[in-house]
Amino acid sequence: MALESSETHPQPLGRVVMAVKDWVGRCNEIWVDAQVIEIKRRSGPTQFLTFRDRIADMSAKVTISALVLDAAGPLPEGSRVTARVRPRVWERNSSLSFECLELVVAGEGRLLVRLEQLKRKLQAEGLFEVHRKRRIPFIPSRIGLITGKGSDAEHDVVTTVAGRWPALFTVAHCLMQGPNSAESVITALQRLDRDQAVDVIIVARGGGSLEDLLSFSDEGVVRAVANCTTPVMSAIGHEQDVPLLDFVADVRASTPTDAGKRVVPDYEAEMDLMAQARSRLDGAITQRLDTAQRQLEELRSRPVLKDPTSAFTAHMDRLEMLRHRLGAGIDTVLRHEESALRTALAGVRAMSPKATLERGYAVLFDGSATISSTGATTIGSTIRAHVADGQLEMDVTGIHPQENHA
């Protein structure tokens, strides 16, 4: 709708802006071909992009919902896209932008989306888990090499290994790009994996475009590597090239030359390490022997080890002194006991019946009974008298009792 205006009757700015917004809002949705040059992600539901024409020097601001943006897959800056958009006018600052209703990555970006989807699928199955990775042998007896015939990658791997360690190769030449490349690589993998003499398998190829390296992101190749019982090393392209094979391989080498360095040790470096280890071991043994020798000398320098009997000398003197004191003590005790015994013996002898008899006394018996009073016998009885040196038999002719004088 046309708005009438003049210098004397101008229209309010807001009314003009709303009229423009209404006019723009009647425009139909349209698919555009553009390049994404800026992505501004926010925490809210609305995200912001900047589109640029792929030929002309023109750009436009674009709003897009997080759901639509995420559904498009990985979208690095610089990607070519096809988008369904409609124009919008923001009345606050009268700015014109486009609202993206649908977004499809085109060209190489579309291929990256498919690869990302396959990567997420295989990752969800656990094919990229660390616990599945196998350790390559320190010194493989035979190396299996999958590469193109006469390729720089084959030359780089073989030359690098030959300069580091003598090793044997079983080379499987196959197609390294093209529609039949994946099947060729899978066949070579399975054949080398069945070879019991092969300790590690290297898949090597030089750099190339995303399409050139597409065979090494093939789902069949990835699953074939995951099913291998022999450790697999990936050496595809250059440092920036990361096909899906790199995620499932047990070891990823950035280049074929790097694979040659990783698969075998450096002979010279290992010999240097052995020499250093031997030197440290010799030094440690020498130091240990020197320490033990010093400890032995210290022990041998002690007086008790110089003259083991010297420690007994003082004890022998003390033992002799104690022996002398013991002998003297025993003699004193014996003399004392002998004197006491003689005194006791003299007392016993003095009180014995024999001593009494020897002083002229006698013991009288009438039969078997002793006579201790005049009433114990009668006149005419025969009695025995025991004296110091024998017995006397006597007849009683008279009895004279002793009178008591009170």
Disulfide bonds with the S-S distance in Angstrom:
none
